[in-house]
Amino acid sequence: MARKVRRGQFHDNHERWLISYADFITLLFAFFVVMYSISSVNEGKYKVFSASLVTAFGHKPAQPESVLPTNQHEEFLKLLVDRRNARLAELQRKQQEFLQNIASSLTHVMKPLVKSGQVSVTQTNRGVVLDINANALFSQGDAVLQAGAVKTLAEVAQVLRGGELAIEVEGHTDDIPIKTPQYPSNWELSSARASSVVRLFIEHGVQSSRLSAVGVADNQPVVPNNTPENRARNRRVSVTILAPLAEREPAPLLP
């Protein structure tokens, strides 16, 4: 005969949910451990770990890519830096050679004025600077180019029009104020003189996008304005063919 079960012999276990909760917490903990491990390994170890997982699931393991040791990595970066420096040095050499050729050509076409001391050609960190005494270009207090100056500057334009370098034309005056209806101050006079030279260059084939005209007035004298001779030296137009190295230099390679 079947045994009669007494009431109350079996009862519901209200704490069984703790088992499922404990299993869930364990899985969650394991998940975060794996995620932390993946985030803290380097690329080489991660590839080895990935290959191990593929093997565990029955697939043919892929060969992990080789990872350069630290010393080889540093040597590789040093090689890149050395090659970059060599390219920069070669670029600088070619640019210096190009600027020297421009300086020689300008000296040749301006030879009579160079001999008379009215023109100087120098090479600086900014580029090639052609300083022309204002007396060789303009009448006193005027910004209209004289006939002889037009011919001389046309020869300068022939030298400059074939290149791509930027050209900055600056007008300079002495410290004696000027106040005329056309030029109320030395600012207007110096700007107008620089603009006259720029317009002539454009008319003789120099691209306008390469040119800029700047009026400096008497703020950048080459000698003190204390004698008539020094003031005559300070009245000038400076034509600078700007060196391109600073504009074209690539960003440094970080190790």
GROMACS elastic network, one bead per residue, 0.5 to 0.9 nm:
[ bonds ]
;  ai    aj funct       b0    kb
    1     4     6  0.88721   500
    2     5     6  0.89986   500
    5     8     6  0.86299   500
    5     9     6  0.70847   500
    5    10     6  0.89472   500
    6     9     6  0.56681   500
    6    10     6  0.86084   500
    7    10     6  0.76230   500
    8    11     6  0.63841   500
   13    16     6  0.59865   500
   14    17     6  0.73478   500
   15    18     6  0.57495   500
   15    19     6  0.79414   500
   16    19     6  0.56702   500
   16    20     6  0.73488   500
   17    20     6  0.52849   500
   17    21     6  0.61103   500
   17    22     6  0.85210   500
   18    22     6  0.59224   500
   18    23     6  0.85049   500
   19    22     6  0.51170   500
   19    23     6  0.62532   500
   19    24     6  0.86675   500
   20    23     6  0.50774   500
   20    24     6  0.61898   500
   20    25     6  0.86845   500
   21    24     6  0.50436   500
   21    25     6  0.62058   500
   21    26     6  0.85869   500
   22    25     6  0.51317   500
   22    26     6  0.61448   500
   22    27     6  0.86785   500
   23    26     6  0.50883   500
   23    27     6  0.62688   500
   23    28     6  0.85966   500
   24    27     6  0.51934   500
   24    28     6  0.61059   500
   24    29     6  0.85600   500
   25    28     6  0.50078   500
   25    29     6  0.60375   500
   25    30     6  0.85714   500
   26    29     6  0.51095   500
   26    30     6  0.62113   500
   26    31     6  0.86152   500
   27    30     6  0.50555   500
   27    31     6  0.61184   500
   27    32     6  0.87459   500
   28    31     6  0.50292   500
   28    32     6  0.63811   500
   28    33     6  0.86671   500
   29    32     6  0.52898   500
   29    33     6  0.62252   500
   29    34     6  0.87387   500
   30    33     6  0.50456   500
   30    34     6  0.62360   500
   30    35     6  0.86288   500
   31    34     6  0.52438   500
   31    35     6  0.62212   500
   31    36     6  0.86379   500
   32    36     6  0.59952   500
   32    37     6  0.84302   500
   33    36     6  0.51502   500
   33    37     6  0.61113   500
   33    38     6  0.86618   500
   34    37     6  0.50439   500
   34    38     6  0.62044   500
   34    39     6  0.86347   500
   35    38     6  0.51883   500
   35    39     6  0.62225   500
   35    40     6  0.87154   500
   36    39     6  0.51111   500
   36    40     6  0.61834   500
   36    41     6  0.88072   500
   37    40     6  0.52949   500
   37    41     6  0.63525   500
   38    41     6  0.57006   500
   38    42     6  0.84496   500
   38    46     6  0.67768   500
   38    49     6  0.88547   500
   39    42     6  0.81647   500
   41    44     6  0.79637   500
   41    45     6  0.59508   500
   41    46     6  0.61618   500
   42    45     6  0.55299   500
   42    46     6  0.62161   500
   42    47     6  0.88125   500
   43    46     6  0.51082   500
   43    47     6  0.63192   500
   43    48     6  0.88112   500
   43    67     6  0.81293   500
   44    47     6  0.52955   500
   44    48     6  0.64707   500
   44    49     6  0.87522   500
   44    64     6  0.76586   500
   44    65     6  0.76454   500
   44    66     6  0.75606   500
   44    67     6  0.60269   500
   45    48     6  0.50538   500
   45    49     6  0.61168   500
   45    50     6  0.85487   500
   46    50     6  0.60797   500
   46    51     6  0.85907   500
   47    51     6  0.61809   500
   47    52     6  0.86277   500
   47    63     6  0.88212   500
   47    64     6  0.57157   500
   47    65     6  0.76064   500
   48    51     6  0.51116   500
   48    52     6  0.62709   500
   48    53     6  0.88104   500
   48    63     6  0.84805   500
   48    64     6  0.61451   500
   49    52     6  0.50736   500
   49    53     6  0.63911   500
   49    54     6  0.88140   500
   50    53     6  0.51766   500
   50    54     6  0.63764   500
   50    55     6  0.87500   500
   50    61     6  0.88162   500
   50    62     6  0.88785   500
   50    64     6  0.87447   500
   51    54     6  0.51224   500
   51    55     6  0.62817   500
   51    56     6  0.86839   500
   51    60     6  0.87063   500
   51    61     6  0.53273   500
   51    62     6  0.59689   500
   51    63     6  0.74020   500
   51    64     6  0.71096   500
   52    55     6  0.50902   500
   52    56     6  0.61727   500
   52    57     6  0.88057   500
   52    61     6  0.71557   500
   53    56     6  0.50239   500
   53    57     6  0.64164   500
   53    58     6  0.89164   500
   53    59     6  0.89612   500
   53    61     6  0.85246   500
   54    57     6  0.53307   500
   54    58     6  0.66371   500
   54    59     6  0.54861   500
   54    60     6  0.69797   500
   54    61     6  0.58210   500
   54    62     6  0.80344   500
   55    58     6  0.52452   500
   55    59     6  0.52699   500
   55    60     6  0.60440   500
   55    61     6  0.53040   500
   55    62     6  0.87449   500
   56    59     6  0.74781   500
   58    61     6  0.86697   500
   59    62     6  0.88520   500
   61    64     6  0.87285   500
   62    65     6  0.89992   500
   63    66     6  0.88183   500
   64    67     6  0.87314   500
   68    71     6  0.80130   500
   68    72     6  0.58421   500
   68    73     6  0.57324   500
   69    72     6  0.53273   500
   69    73     6  0.60800   500
   69    74     6  0.87159   500
   70    74     6  0.62658   500
   70    75     6  0.86628   500
   71    74     6  0.51772   500
   71    75     6  0.62548   500
   71    76     6  0.86528   500
   72    76     6  0.60586   500
   72    77     6  0.86305   500
   73    76     6  0.50796   500
   73    77     6  0.63208   500
   73    78     6  0.86210   500
   74    77     6  0.51422   500
   74    78     6  0.61151   500
   74    79     6  0.85782   500
   74   255     6  0.80407   500
   75    79     6  0.61425   500
   75    80     6  0.87129   500
   76    79     6  0.50672   500
   76    80     6  0.63855   500
   76    81     6  0.87608   500
   77    80     6  0.50587   500
   77    81     6  0.62182   500
   77    82     6  0.85792   500
   77   253     6  0.87933   500
   77   254     6  0.87720   500
   77   255     6  0.63509   500
   78    81     6  0.50512   500
   78    82     6  0.60710   500
   78    83     6  0.85753   500
   78   255     6  0.82258   500
   79    82     6  0.50803   500
   79    83     6  0.61879   500
   79    84     6  0.85836   500
   80    83     6  0.51558   500
   80    84     6  0.61484   500
   80    85     6  0.86275   500
   80   253     6  0.81936   500
   81    84     6  0.50141   500
   81    85     6  0.61146   500
   81    86     6  0.85229   500
   81   252     6  0.87148   500
   81   253     6  0.67049   500
   81   254     6  0.87689   500
   81   255     6  0.86393   500
   82    85     6  0.50988   500
   82    86     6  0.61013   500
   82    87     6  0.86418   500
   83    86     6  0.50051   500
   83    87     6  0.62051   500
   83    88     6  0.86230   500
   84    87     6  0.51356   500
   84    88     6  0.62161   500
   84    89     6  0.85879   500
   84   252     6  0.87686   500
   84   253     6  0.81713   500
   85    88     6  0.50220   500
   85    89     6  0.60313   500
   85    90     6  0.85477   500
   86    89     6  0.50507   500
   86    90     6  0.61625   500
   86    91     6  0.85281   500
   87    90     6  0.51243   500
   87    91     6  0.60564   500
   87    92     6  0.85169   500
   88    92     6  0.59971   500
   88    93     6  0.84599   500
   88   245     6  0.89213   500
   88   249     6  0.76464   500
   88   250     6  0.88489   500
   89    92     6  0.50788   500
   89    93     6  0.60973   500
   89    94     6  0.86791   500
   90    93     6  0.50289   500
   90    94     6  0.62633   500
   90    95     6  0.86021   500
   91    94     6  0.52230   500
   91    95     6  0.61557   500
   91    96     6  0.85814   500
   91   245     6  0.80659   500
   92    95     6  0.50371   500
   92    96     6  0.60223   500
   92    97     6  0.84549   500
   92   245     6  0.68306   500
   93    96     6  0.51660   500
   93    97     6  0.61257   500
   93    98     6  0.85729   500
   94    97     6  0.50294   500
   94    98     6  0.60809   500
   94    99     6  0.86189   500
   95    99     6  0.61254   500
   95   100     6  0.84768   500
   95   243     6  0.75584   500
   95   244     6  0.77219   500
   95   245     6  0.75773   500
   96    99     6  0.51009   500
   96   100     6  0.60421   500
   96   101     6  0.85916   500
   96   127     6  0.88572   500
   96   243     6  0.84117   500
   97   100     6  0.50574   500
   97   101     6  0.62841   500
   97   102     6  0.87682   500
   98   101     6  0.51609   500
   98   102     6  0.64248   500
   98   103     6  0.87655   500
   99   103     6  0.61550   500
   99   104     6  0.85978   500
   99   123     6  0.78687   500
   99   127     6  0.70550   500
   99   128     6  0.65459   500
   99   241     6  0.82328   500
   99   243     6  0.76309   500
  100   104     6  0.61326   500
  100   105     6  0.85686   500
  100   123     6  0.77111   500
  100   128     6  0.80234   500
  101   104     6  0.50825   500
  101   105     6  0.61458   500
  101   106     6  0.86031   500
  102   105     6  0.51022   500
  102   106     6  0.61271   500
  102   107     6  0.85209   500
  102   128     6  0.76306   500
  102   159     6  0.72238   500
  102   160     6  0.79118   500
  102   241     6  0.87407   500
  103   106     6  0.51808   500
  103   107     6  0.60990   500
  103   108     6  0.85890   500
  103   121     6  0.65150   500
  103   122     6  0.72726   500
  103   123     6  0.73132   500
  103   128     6  0.63048   500
  103   129     6  0.82714   500
  103   130     6  0.84076   500
  104   107     6  0.50894   500
  104   108     6  0.61803   500
  104   109     6  0.88383   500
  104   121     6  0.85833   500
  105   108     6  0.50628   500
  105   109     6  0.63564   500
  105   110     6  0.85587   500
  105   156     6  0.86543   500
  105   159     6  0.68204   500
  106   109     6  0.53033   500
  106   110     6  0.59906   500
  106   111     6  0.81662   500
  106   121     6  0.73009   500
  106   130     6  0.78736   500
  106   155     6  0.86511   500
  106   156     6  0.64962   500
  106   159     6  0.70330   500
  106   160     6  0.89628   500
  107   110     6  0.51788   500
  107   111     6  0.55729   500
  107   114     6  0.71914   500
  107   119     6  0.88029   500
  107   120     6  0.79568   500
  107   121     6  0.63861   500
  107   130     6  0.88954   500
  108   111     6  0.50640   500
  108   112     6  0.86746   500
  108   114     6  0.89791   500
  109   112     6  0.81195   500
  109   152     6  0.77820   500
  109   155     6  0.65135   500
  109   156     6  0.69284   500
  109   159     6  0.86991   500
  110   113     6  0.55239   500
  110   114     6  0.59936   500
  110   115     6  0.86845   500
  110   119     6  0.72288   500
  110   120     6  0.87620   500
  110   152     6  0.72949   500
  110   155     6  0.84224   500
  110   156     6  0.79443   500
  111   115     6  0.61562   500
  111   116     6  0.86659   500
  111   119     6  0.84725   500
  112   115     6  0.52412   500
  112   116     6  0.63929   500
  112   117     6  0.88113   500
  112   118     6  0.88783   500
  112   119     6  0.87788   500
  113   116     6  0.50224   500
  113   117     6  0.61855   500
  113   118     6  0.52259   500
  113   119     6  0.53762   500
  113   120     6  0.83537   500
  113   132     6  0.85466   500
  113   136     6  0.83394   500
  114   117     6  0.51369   500
  114   118     6  0.59380   500
  114   120     6  0.58736   500
  114   121     6  0.81151   500
  115   118     6  0.77026   500
  115   119     6  0.79758   500
  116   119     6  0.76832   500
  117   120     6  0.71372   500
  117   133     6  0.85913   500
  118   131     6  0.81845   500
  118   132     6  0.60566   500
  118   133     6  0.51552   500
  118   134     6  0.85230   500
  118   135     6  0.81578   500
  118   136     6  0.69327   500
  118   233     6  0.83921   500
  119   130     6  0.71541   500
  119   131     6  0.55804   500
  119   133     6  0.62371   500
  119   136     6  0.87224   500
  120   129     6  0.80248   500
  120   130     6  0.59330   500
  120   131     6  0.52829   500
  120   132     6  0.68432   500
  120   133     6  0.89071   500
  121   128     6  0.71209   500
  121   129     6  0.57651   500
  121   131     6  0.65038   500
  121   132     6  0.89552   500
  122   127     6  0.84872   500
  122   128     6  0.58364   500
  122   129     6  0.52866   500
  122   130     6  0.67218   500
  122   131     6  0.83841   500
  123   126     6  0.78746   500
  123   127     6  0.57138   500
  123   129     6  0.60892   500
  123   130     6  0.88940   500
  124   127     6  0.52218   500
  124   128     6  0.62338   500
  124   129     6  0.72885   500
  124   243     6  0.89611   500
  125   128     6  0.84081   500
  125   242     6  0.88455   500
  125   243     6  0.74572   500
  126   129     6  0.82951   500
  126   240     6  0.78285   500
  126   241     6  0.79378   500
  126   242     6  0.55600   500
  126   243     6  0.55524   500
  126   244     6  0.86817   500
  127   240     6  0.64548   500
  127   241     6  0.54812   500
  127   244     6  0.83061   500
  128   239     6  0.81181   500
  128   240     6  0.55405   500
  128   241     6  0.51518   500
  128   242     6  0.67448   500
  128   243     6  0.76400   500
  129   238     6  0.65906   500
  129   239     6  0.57101   500
  129   241     6  0.65194   500
  129   242     6  0.84753   500
  130   237     6  0.81209   500
  130   238     6  0.55803   500
  130   240     6  0.62188   500
  130   241     6  0.83692   500
  131   236     6  0.65998   500
  131   237     6  0.58479   500
  131   239     6  0.64091   500
  131   240     6  0.85125   500
  132   135     6  0.84608   500
  132   136     6  0.71150   500
  132   137     6  0.78040   500
  132   235     6  0.87731   500
  132   236     6  0.54594   500
  132   237     6  0.52571   500
  132   238     6  0.63333   500
  132   239     6  0.81428   500
  133   136     6  0.56037   500
  133   137     6  0.71560   500
  133   232     6  0.75287   500
  133   233     6  0.64690   500
  133   234     6  0.78624   500
  133   235     6  0.62148   500
  133   237     6  0.64940   500
  133   238     6  0.87596   500
  134   137     6  0.51610   500
  134   138     6  0.57537   500
  134   139     6  0.80349   500
  134   140     6  0.84132   500
  134   171     6  0.87919   500
  134   172     6  0.84004   500
  134   173     6  0.84518   500
  134   193     6  0.87747   500
  134   232     6  0.78443   500
  134   233     6  0.82852   500
  134   234     6  0.85332   500
  134   235     6  0.53135   500
  134   237     6  0.62660   500
  135   138     6  0.55742   500
  135   139     6  0.65014   500
  135   140     6  0.72995   500
  135   232     6  0.76984   500
  135   235     6  0.76903   500
  135   236     6  0.78030   500
  136   139     6  0.83822   500
  136   146     6  0.80840   500
  136   148     6  0.81727   500
  136   149     6  0.65098   500
  136   236     6  0.89081   500
  137   143     6  0.85150   500
  137   144     6  0.81531   500
  137   145     6  0.55136   500
  137   146     6  0.57463   500
  137   147     6  0.85498   500
  137   148     6  0.77275   500
  137   150     6  0.79709   500
  137   193     6  0.89950   500
  137   236     6  0.87675   500
  137   237     6  0.86761   500
  138   141     6  0.79312   500
  138   142     6  0.60691   500
  138   143     6  0.59735   500
  138   144     6  0.60700   500
  138   145     6  0.52622   500
  138   146     6  0.57247   500
  138   149     6  0.78832   500
  138   193     6  0.81649   500
  139   142     6  0.54031   500
  139   143     6  0.74563   500
  139   144     6  0.75770   500
  139   145     6  0.79552   500
  139   146     6  0.73391   500
  140   143     6  0.85061   500
  141   178     6  0.75653   500
  141   180     6  0.89800   500
  141   183     6  0.83819   500
  141   189     6  0.74087   500
  142   145     6  0.84132   500
  142   183     6  0.86271   500
  142   189     6  0.72716   500
  142   192     6  0.87415   500
  142   193     6  0.79441   500
  143   189     6  0.66425   500
  143   190     6  0.80461   500
  143   191     6  0.88838   500
  143   192     6  0.58100   500
  143   194     6  0.84324   500
  143   195     6  0.87509   500
  143   196     6  0.68762   500
  144   192     6  0.85468   500
  144   193     6  0.73702   500
  144   196     6  0.69029   500
  145   148     6  0.82459   500
  145   149     6  0.60851   500
  145   150     6  0.63233   500
  145   193     6  0.81967   500
  145   196     6  0.70181   500
  145   197     6  0.79009   500
  146   149     6  0.51812   500
  146   150     6  0.63704   500
  147   150     6  0.52636   500
  147   151     6  0.68106   500
  148   151     6  0.54210   500
  148   152     6  0.64610   500
  148   153     6  0.87954   500
  149   152     6  0.50474   500
  149   153     6  0.59968   500
  149   154     6  0.83560   500
  150   153     6  0.52908   500
  150   154     6  0.60178   500
  150   155     6  0.87927   500
  150   197     6  0.88437   500
  150   200     6  0.75361   500
  151   154     6  0.51128   500
  151   155     6  0.66120   500
  151   156     6  0.89550   500
  152   155     6  0.53572   500
  152   156     6  0.66092   500
  152   157     6  0.88992   500
  153   157     6  0.61503   500
  153   158     6  0.86644   500
  153   197     6  0.77204   500
  153   200     6  0.74958   500
  153   201     6  0.74817   500
  154   158     6  0.64048   500
  154   159     6  0.89689   500
  154   200     6  0.72959   500
  154   201     6  0.70008   500
  154   203     6  0.88517   500
  154   204     6  0.63879   500
  155   158     6  0.50843   500
  155   159     6  0.67441   500
  155   160     6  0.89704   500
  155   204     6  0.89733   500
  156   159     6  0.52682   500
  156   160     6  0.64458   500
  156   161     6  0.87248   500
  156   201     6  0.82107   500
  157   161     6  0.57382   500
  157   162     6  0.89608   500
  157   200     6  0.81540   500
  157   201     6  0.53993   500
  157   202     6  0.82720   500
  157   204     6  0.61427   500
  157   205     6  0.71355   500
  157   206     6  0.64854   500
  158   161     6  0.56275   500
  158   162     6  0.74875   500
  158   201     6  0.87315   500
  158   204     6  0.72828   500
  158   205     6  0.76531   500
  158   206     6  0.81250   500
  159   162     6  0.68465   500
  159   163     6  0.83534   500
  160   163     6  0.60208   500
  160   164     6  0.85779   500
  160   165     6  0.86641   500
  160   167     6  0.86755   500
  160   201     6  0.85828   500
  160   205     6  0.87932   500
  160   206     6  0.66988   500
  160   241     6  0.84531   500
  161   164     6  0.79844   500
  161   201     6  0.81148   500
  161   202     6  0.88017   500
  161   204     6  0.78943   500
  161   205     6  0.57186   500
  161   207     6  0.69695   500
  162   205     6  0.85613   500
  162   206     6  0.76570   500
  163   166     6  0.88538   500
  163   206     6  0.86694   500
  164   207     6  0.85738   500
  164   210     6  0.71733   500
  165   210     6  0.66982   500
  165   241     6  0.64960   500
  165   242     6  0.62780   500
  165   243     6  0.71747   500
  165   244     6  0.67956   500
  166   209     6  0.80617   500
  166   211     6  0.61677   500
  166   212     6  0.81834   500
  166   240     6  0.83557   500
  166   241     6  0.60848   500
  166   242     6  0.55475   500
  166   243     6  0.80468   500
  166   244     6  0.81180   500
  167   210     6  0.57268   500
  167   212     6  0.65398   500
  167   213     6  0.89268   500
  167   239     6  0.68707   500
  167   240     6  0.56046   500
  167   242     6  0.59863   500
  168   198     6  0.88924   500
  168   210     6  0.82103   500
  168   211     6  0.58800   500
  168   212     6  0.50082   500
  168   213     6  0.62469   500
  168   214     6  0.74676   500
  168   238     6  0.79382   500
  168   239     6  0.58053   500
  168   240     6  0.51378   500
  168   241     6  0.66266   500
  168   242     6  0.73136   500
  169   194     6  0.56650   500
  169   195     6  0.79098   500
  169   197     6  0.74673   500
  169   198     6  0.69471   500
  169   211     6  0.74021   500
  169   212     6  0.60697   500
  169   214     6  0.61265   500
  169   215     6  0.85629   500
  169   237     6  0.69853   500
  169   238     6  0.56928   500
  169   240     6  0.64255   500
  169   241     6  0.89349   500
  170   190     6  0.76397   500
  170   191     6  0.76323   500
  170   193     6  0.82903   500
  170   194     6  0.54491   500
  170   195     6  0.87175   500
  170   212     6  0.84282   500
  170   213     6  0.59895   500
  170   215     6  0.57302   500
  170   216     6  0.66675   500
  170   236     6  0.84198   500
  170   237     6  0.56258   500
  170   238     6  0.50668   500
  170   239     6  0.65155   500
  170   240     6  0.82736   500
  171   187     6  0.89023   500
  171   189     6  0.80123   500
  171   191     6  0.58935   500
  171   192     6  0.77998   500
  171   193     6  0.57875   500
  171   195     6  0.84008   500
  171   213     6  0.78913   500
  171   214     6  0.63222   500
  171   216     6  0.59212   500
  171   217     6  0.69247   500
  171   235     6  0.80665   500
  171   236     6  0.63837   500
  171   238     6  0.65900   500
  172   186     6  0.84027   500
  172   187     6  0.87811   500
  172   189     6  0.86182   500
  172   190     6  0.54164   500
  172   191     6  0.84066   500
  172   193     6  0.85147   500
  172   194     6  0.85312   500
  172   215     6  0.67466   500
  172   216     6  0.54751   500
  172   217     6  0.50528   500
  172   218     6  0.59461   500
  172   219     6  0.78732   500
  172   220     6  0.73077   500
  172   221     6  0.77545   500
  172   234     6  0.66395   500
  172   235     6  0.53968   500
  172   236     6  0.52507   500
  172   237     6  0.60259   500
  172   238     6  0.78500   500
  173   176     6  0.81245   500
  173   186     6  0.65301   500
  173   187     6  0.85285   500
  173   189     6  0.79051   500
  173   190     6  0.62530   500
  173   216     6  0.76784   500
  173   217     6  0.50534   500
  173   219     6  0.82841   500
  173   220     6  0.87313   500
  173   221     6  0.80761   500
  173   231     6  0.80368   500
  173   232     6  0.86571   500
  173   234     6  0.60400   500
  173   236     6  0.66532   500
  173   237     6  0.88118   500
  174   177     6  0.81337   500
  174   186     6  0.82732   500
  174   217     6  0.73505   500
  174   218     6  0.50637   500
  174   219     6  0.85599   500
  174   221     6  0.73354   500
  174   225     6  0.67094   500
  174   230     6  0.85983   500
  174   231     6  0.52667   500
  174   232     6  0.73647   500
  174   233     6  0.83985   500
  174   234     6  0.55214   500
  174   235     6  0.55054   500
  174   236     6  0.88942   500
  175   186     6  0.82746   500
  175   217     6  0.80713   500
  175   218     6  0.53405   500
  175   219     6  0.83359   500
  175   221     6  0.88437   500
  175   225     6  0.65950   500
  175   231     6  0.75912   500
  175   234     6  0.88402   500
  176   186     6  0.82786   500
  176   218     6  0.84509   500
  176   225     6  0.88982   500
  176   231     6  0.86339   500
  177   184     6  0.88990   500
  177   185     6  0.63463   500
  177   186     6  0.63075   500
  178   183     6  0.69777   500
  178   184     6  0.64121   500
  178   185     6  0.51054   500
  178   186     6  0.59075   500
  178   189     6  0.82566   500
  179   182     6  0.82188   500
  179   183     6  0.60509   500
  179   185     6  0.54389   500
  179   186     6  0.81048   500
  180   183     6  0.50199   500
  180   184     6  0.51204   500
  180   185     6  0.76967   500
  181   184     6  0.60318   500
  182   188     6  0.81843   500
  182   189     6  0.84560   500
  183   186     6  0.71046   500
  183   187     6  0.79803   500
  183   188     6  0.53035   500
  183   189     6  0.55478   500
  183   192     6  0.87125   500
  184   187     6  0.80680   500
  184   188     6  0.66869   500
  184   189     6  0.80693   500
  185   188     6  0.56946   500
  185   189     6  0.66709   500
  185   190     6  0.88799   500
  185   217     6  0.83120   500
  186   190     6  0.58950   500
  186   191     6  0.83251   500
  186   215     6  0.85436   500
  186   216     6  0.83342   500
  186   218     6  0.71786   500
  187   190     6  0.53639   500
  187   191     6  0.60812   500
  187   192     6  0.84835   500
  187   215     6  0.59684   500
  187   216     6  0.65548   500
  187   218     6  0.82635   500
  188   191     6  0.51822   500
  188   192     6  0.59818   500
  188   193     6  0.85871   500
  188   215     6  0.73038   500
  188   217     6  0.79557   500
  189   192     6  0.51761   500
  189   193     6  0.62291   500
  189   194     6  0.87248   500
  189   215     6  0.77562   500
  189   217     6  0.74962   500
  190   193     6  0.52146   500
  190   194     6  0.63033   500
  190   195     6  0.86298   500
  190   214     6  0.77951   500
  190   216     6  0.62902   500
  190   217     6  0.53647   500
  190   218     6  0.86108   500
  190   235     6  0.89757   500
  190   236     6  0.89402   500
  190   237     6  0.84401   500
  191   194     6  0.52078   500
  191   195     6  0.61251   500
  191   196     6  0.86442   500
  191   213     6  0.69671   500
  191   214     6  0.58073   500
  191   216     6  0.72789   500
  191   217     6  0.78315   500
  192   195     6  0.50057   500
  192   196     6  0.61318   500
  192   197     6  0.88262   500
  192   213     6  0.86996   500
  192   214     6  0.89500   500
  192   215     6  0.75050   500
  193   196     6  0.51022   500
  193   197     6  0.65630   500
  193   198     6  0.87803   500
  193   213     6  0.88233   500
  193   215     6  0.79727   500
  193   237     6  0.75597   500
  194   197     6  0.53669   500
  194   198     6  0.63329   500
  194   199     6  0.87733   500
  194   212     6  0.86639   500
  194   213     6  0.52872   500
  194   214     6  0.62555   500
  194   215     6  0.65610   500
  194   237     6  0.67539   500
  194   238     6  0.84472   500
  194   239     6  0.89901   500
  195   199     6  0.60897   500
  195   200     6  0.86127   500
  195   212     6  0.83498   500
  195   213     6  0.55024   500
  195   214     6  0.78257   500
  195   215     6  0.86362   500
  196   199     6  0.52214   500
  196   200     6  0.63548   500
  196   201     6  0.87901   500
  196   213     6  0.88970   500
  197   200     6  0.51715   500
  197   201     6  0.62977   500
  197   202     6  0.87629   500
  197   213     6  0.84052   500
  197   237     6  0.84988   500
  198   201     6  0.51275   500
  198   202     6  0.63056   500
  198   203     6  0.86951   500
  198   206     6  0.89025   500
  198   208     6  0.81387   500
  198   211     6  0.67985   500
  198   212     6  0.73196   500
  198   213     6  0.65793   500
  199   202     6  0.51320   500
  199   203     6  0.62155   500
  199   204     6  0.87515   500
  199   208     6  0.85857   500
  200   203     6  0.50334   500
  200   204     6  0.63515   500
  200   205     6  0.89546   500
  200   206     6  0.88731   500
  201   204     6  0.51796   500
  201   205     6  0.65291   500
  201   206     6  0.54218   500
  201   207     6  0.81934   500
  201   208     6  0.83185   500
  201   211     6  0.86717   500
  202   205     6  0.53442   500
  202   207     6  0.61205   500
  202   208     6  0.58988   500
  202   211     6  0.85040   500
  203   206     6  0.73556   500
  205   208     6  0.87454   500
  206   209     6  0.87214   500
  206   210     6  0.76594   500
  206   211     6  0.80797   500
  207   210     6  0.56957   500
  207   211     6  0.71574   500
  208   211     6  0.52665   500
  208   212     6  0.80594   500
  209   212     6  0.80537   500
  216   219     6  0.60092   500
  216   220     6  0.69777   500
  217   220     6  0.77580   500
  218   221     6  0.62761   500
  218   234     6  0.77850   500
  218   235     6  0.83084   500
  220   223     6  0.89669   500
  220   234     6  0.81433   500
  221   224     6  0.66262   500
  221   225     6  0.74855   500
  221   230     6  0.89695   500
  221   231     6  0.84827   500
  221   233     6  0.83653   500
  221   234     6  0.52894   500
  221   235     6  0.83627   500
  222   225     6  0.89495   500
  222   230     6  0.83994   500
  222   233     6  0.73971   500
  222   234     6  0.59341   500
  223   226     6  0.85133   500
  223   230     6  0.60121   500
  223   231     6  0.79019   500
  223   233     6  0.74739   500
  223   234     6  0.67967   500
  224   227     6  0.79104   500
  224   230     6  0.64867   500
  224   231     6  0.76817   500
  224   234     6  0.84240   500
  225   228     6  0.76889   500
  225   229     6  0.86204   500
  225   230     6  0.56582   500
  225   231     6  0.51503   500
  225   232     6  0.88583   500
  225   234     6  0.76251   500
  226   229     6  0.84950   500
  226   230     6  0.66361   500
  226   231     6  0.72267   500
  227   230     6  0.52295   500
  227   231     6  0.62359   500
  227   232     6  0.86370   500
  228   231     6  0.50837   500
  228   232     6  0.61737   500
  228   233     6  0.87679   500
  229   232     6  0.51255   500
  229   233     6  0.64763   500
  229   234     6  0.88805   500
  230   233     6  0.50401   500
  230   234     6  0.63153   500
  230   235     6  0.88117   500
  231   234     6  0.50564   500
  231   235     6  0.63831   500
  232   235     6  0.53044   500
  232   236     6  0.79803   500
  233   236     6  0.67414   500
  240   243     6  0.89856   500
  243   246     6  0.73922   500
  243   247     6  0.83874   500
  244   247     6  0.54013   500
  244   248     6  0.61307   500
  244   249     6  0.83878   500
  245   248     6  0.53284   500
  245   249     6  0.57102   500
  246   249     6  0.55886   500
  247   250     6  0.86234   500
  249   252     6  0.86412   500
  250   253     6  0.86961   500
  251   254     6  0.89755   500
